[in-house]
Amino acid sequence: MERKLTIKEFLRVFDYIRSTGEQLNNRYKLGDIYAWHDYDGYTCWLNYKDVTVTLMFHGSLNVEYDKLANYSDFTHQCLAMLATNDKENM
């Protein structure tokens, strides 16, 4: 069974990409994952291939994807980023 990430974990991934990734115009990229936000920061997005995660201000979360394999790859990459971030902050 696929492990579901929480909004808090997705926000940690967003912050990790924003703080360590490469800035490209109004987006940040780390590996194959992009992260960006709207002008006031109330809505944030993560994107990998056909996977888009929308994180909204009041704790709402929307995950869209076409291929389950892409979503699985995406979640594995997110979990790896979280583990790396945890090791760096020990």
Stockholm file with secondary structure:
# STOCKHOLM 1.0

chainA/1-90         MERKLTIKEFLRVFDYIRSTGEQLNNRYKLGDIYAWHDYDGYTCWLNYKDVTVTLMFHGSLNVEYDKLANYSDFTHQCLAMLATNDKENM
#=GR chainA/1-90 SS CCCCCCHHHHHHHHHHHHHHSEEETTEEEETTEEEEECTTSSEEEEEETTEEEEEETTSCEEEECSCHHHHHHHHHHHHHHHHHHHHHTC
#=GC SS_cons        CCCCCCHHHHHHHHHHHHHHSEEETTEEEETTEEEEECTTSSEEEEEETTEEEEEETTSCEEEECSCHHHHHHHHHHHHHHHHHHHHHTC
//
